[in-house]
Amino acid sequence: MNTVYFQPQGIKPKYCEVGMISETDPEHIWYLDEPCKILISEVKIIPKEQVVYNKKQRLYIVKDVVS
């Protein structure tokens, strides 16, 4: 299974969710904290280098990218 960071529709761009892609179900992302899944085509994938975990708030935050 591969860990992936993603933004479903309706989430603020500052935040993201984390999930796993199963080898047996490669079209879906399974949420780590909830027993549900979402289609990969319905989310925006975020590179792990752009994600920071805030331990105090227990949130995954997308870092600003300077172009």
Sequence and secondary structure as in RCSB ss.txt:
>XXXX:A:sequence
MNTVYFQPQGIKPKYCEVGMISETDPEHIWYLDEPCKILISEVKIIPKEQVVYNKKQRLYIVKDVVS
>XXXX:A:secstr
 EEEEEEETTS TTEEEEEEEETTEEEEEEESSSS EEEGGGEEEE GGGEEEETTTTEEEE     
